[in-house]
Amino acid sequence: MKWTKFSLETTTEAVDLISSMLNDIGIEGIEIHDNVPLSEADKKQMFVDILPILEEDDGTAAVSFYIDKEQDTKEILAKVKEGLKELSEFISIGSGKITVSETQDVDWVNNWKQFFKPFRVDDTIVIKPTWETLSEQKENDLVIEIDPGTSFGTGAHETTKLCIIALKKFIKSDSIVLDAGTGSGILAIIAKKLGAKEVLGIDIDPHATDSAIENAKVNHLTVAEGDLNFLTGNIIADGGVREQIGKEKYDVVVANILADVIIPLAGVIGENLKPGGIFISSGIINTKEDAVKEALLKNNFAIAKVDHMGDWVSFAARRK
């Protein structure tokens, strides 16, 4: 389907008023481009693998909106210009220049892939999107191929890197590993590639489970019970799930989620860990480090290691 795209040059201070004006006209689906830096509050609420890289904020912005080719674009444009004239009497709207172009529907689900490129976690582990090729590869590199789909987990975020580093430290050839909140399956796959005897990934989202299974196959791993497997279930809320996956079974549990999920998880995951087993937790913003630490200590864990990367924290805690 073809759309007429209008791009309006304006200022950051006028964006809200212009957006409101466009909404009053009946225009929906407004797109705003600016270089306003993320506030600290914004950063603490974001949990994505790829943060936006912004140019220097010069106070300018662009507001874009799309109109069906079947609509009367001349009438709509006239209303927009009239609205801009009224706003310009009490706020700076910048140049107010409007450019018009034609566009097709965009595949927003896959558009982000252009920003996900192969990268190196450390000296030996390389994460590669399934649709990319490696330009350089060392002889001893462990290459993990990932297509996250709609699931979390490309490996590029600091929290995932912290988990990978911890897995390398604690996994042995006889380790049985649980990846709680597996997402794309990246940590479960890496655990298996690092030599773990048995790995289970579990997630509350069935789409994540499907994604993880496909990623395992891409990495030439067999998905089967007792080797590498993925399940859908809620470990925190469902005691039956914890019973199903095995009590006191795991040498290592890894959870790269969020502090607000790790805190209640710390209260139940000890059921599934062997005495002396390691609970690796990440996804923890540094402002919640103390709260997670308190939850671990309260639930019969001893802190074995604490790592920081950027604003993020990872704990390795041993079940007493």
N, C-alpha and C positions, 0 to 999 in steps of 0.2 A: 504493500500500500504506500502511495506517495503522499508526502506532507509538505506544506509550505512552512519553512522555518524562518522565524523572525529573530534576529539578534540585536539587542538594544544595548548600546554603550552608555554606561551611567557611572554612579559613584557608590561606594559601599554604604554610605550613610542613607542613600535613597532607596536601597534595594527593598527593604521591608515595605515601604509605602508604595513603591511601584508594583510589588508582588500583590499587595492588597487591591490596588487599582485594577490590575489585570484580572484578579479573581472576581471583582465586582462586575467586570465586563462579561464574564462567563468563560474566561480562559483558564484551563486547568493544565496540570503537568508542567509547571514552570521549572526551568533549569537555571541555576545560578553559578557563575564562575567568578571567584575572587581569590585573592592571596592573603586573606586575613589569617594570621597564625592561630593554630589551635590553642585554646586556653589550657591551663593545667587541669582544670575540671574535665574538659573534653578528653584529654589524653588518658586520664584515669578511668574514663568510662569506655574507652575504645579497646577492642581486643581483636585486632585484625593483623594478618601477616604482613601486609604491605601498607605502610602509612603514606599519605600523600606528600609529595615533595613540592613545596610551594616556592614561587619566586618571591622577591621582596615586595611587600605590600605597599603599593603606591596610591591606594585610595580608590582605584578604579575597579569596576566590576562589569560583568556582562550578564544580562538577563535574556534567556532564550525561551521561546514558546513555539508550539507547533499547532498548525491549523490544517484540518482536512481540506484537500484540494476542492472538495465539493462545496465548501462554505464560501460566503462572500467575503473574501479577504480584504477588499477595498473598504468595505464598511467597518470591519473590525479594526483595520489599521487607522482609519480616521478617528475612531473612538480612543484608540491608544494615544494618538498624537494630541488629542484634546485633553486627555487625562494628564499627559506629561506637561502640557502647557500650564494646567492648573497647579500641579505640584511644584513647578519651577518658580512659582511666585513666593514660596516660603522654604524651599530647600534646594541645594545644588544638585541638579540631576546630571551634571557632566555635559558631554557633547549631545547626548540624546539621539545620536545617530542610529538609524535602524537599517540593517542590511537584510536582504531577503534571499533565500536560497531554497532549493528543493532537496528533499532527503527521503530515503527509504526507511522502513522500520529497521531498527538496530537490534542485533542479537545481544541484549544486555547480559544474558546469562553467561555467555562465553567471551564477551568483550574484554574482560579483565585479564585474559590469558596473555595479552601482549606484554604485561608487566611482570610476569612470572618467568624468570630465566634460570638456567642452571647456576648453582652456587655451591661453594665449598663450606661445610660446617666446621671441619678441622683438617688435619693433615691427610686423613684417609677417607672421610665420608663426604660424598658429593650427592646433592639432591638435584634431580633432573626432571622437569616436566615431561610427560610422555610425548608431547608434540614437538619437543625441541631436540637438537642434536648437540653432542659435546664437541667442542673444538679442541680441548686439551684433556688428556686423561693420563694419570700416572699408573704405573704397572700394578701397584697394590691398592688402588682406589676401590672403595666399596660404593658402587653407584646405585642409588635408590631412585626408581622412577615413580612419579606420583601424578595423578590427576585428581585433585580434591573434589571435583564436581561441585555439589552444593554443600559439602562438608568442610569443617574447619581442619586445616592442617596442611600447609605447603612445606613447613619446616623452616621458613625464612624468619619467623618471629623469634625474638630472644628466648621466650619461654620454651619453645620447642627445642631450640639449641641447647638450653640448659638441661632438658630432659635427656637429650641424646648423649651429652657429655657424662651425665650421671649413669646412664645405662652402660656405657663403655666401662665405667669403673666397677660396677657391681655385678654385671652378668658373668656367669661362668658356664661351662659346657653342660652342667647338669641342672641349670636354673630353670624353674618353672615360673613364667612371667604372666602377669595380668595387666592389660592396658585398659584402665577405667576411663571411659569417655574417649573411645578410640578415634572418632571422627573419620578422617581419610584412611586411617590404619597405619599412618607413617611410623609411629613409635613401635607398634606391634611388629611391623615388617622389619624395622631396624633391629629390634630385639632378636628376631629369628635369624637375621643375617649375621648378627654378632655371635651366634652360636648357641642361643638358648635352646634347651631341650624341648620345651613345650611353651606355646604362647597362646593366650586367649585375649581377644579384644572385645570389649562390650560397650554399647552405646544405647542411649534411650531412643535414638532416631533410627528407624529402619532403613532410611535412605543412606545414612552413614554406614550402616552395616553392609549394604549392597556395594557402596563405593569402596569400602575397605577390602571386600572380597575381590573385586575387580583389580584393585591395585596390587594385591598379593599375587594374583595370576600374572599380571604384567611383569612382576619381579621374579617370575619363574618359581614361585613357591606353591606347594601343595596345601590346599585348604581342606583340612580334615581334623576330626577330633583326635586329641593326643599329639598333635603336631603344631599346626597353626590354625586357629579357628576364630570365628566372629559370631557374636550373639547380640540380640536386641533385648534390653532389660534395664531396670532401674535398681542399681545396687543399694542406693540410700533408702529408698522408700519400700522396697520389696524384700523382706527377709527370705522369701522363697527363692528369689534369684540368688541371693548369697549362699543359700543351701545348695542350689543346683550347680553353681560353678565350683563349689568345693571349699569346705572349711579347713583352715590351717593347711592349705595346699601350696601356697605360692611363696617362692623365695624372694621375689621382687614384684611389687605393685607400682605402676607408674600412672600418674593422673595429671594431665596438662589441661586444666579446666579453668576455674576462677576461684579466688579465695573464698567467696561466699558459698561455693559448692564443696570445696576441699574441707572446710571447717566441719560440716555435718558428716562428710565422708570419713573423716578421721575418727568419728565416733563409732563407725561400724566396720571399717575395712580390716581392723585387727582380727575379726572373725576368720578372714580368708588368708591372712598371712601366717606363715609358720613362725613359731617363737624364734626370734633373732632375724626374721625377715626384714627386708628394707622397703619402706614406703617412700617413693620419690614423688614429690608434688611440686607443680609449677603452675604458671598462670597467675602468679601472685604479685600484684602491684606493691611497691615497697611501703606504701602507707598502711598496708594490711599485714605486713610481715609479723608484727607482734601478736596479732589476733590469731594467725595460723599457728605460730609457735606455741601459743598458749593452749590451743586446741590439741595439738600433737602431744604436748607434755601431760595434759589432763587425761588423755586417752591411752596412757601406758606406752608411749613412745619416748625414746631417747634420741636427741638430735645428733646425728652422726656427721652431717656436713651441711653447710649453708653456702650457696653460691649466688652471686649477683651479676646481672648483665643489664646495663642501662637502668631503667626504672623497675626492673623485674627481679623476683627472688625465687629461688628453688631450694627446697629442703630435701635432704635424704635423712629419714628417721628410722631407727631400728626398733622393732617391736620387742618389748621386754619379755 
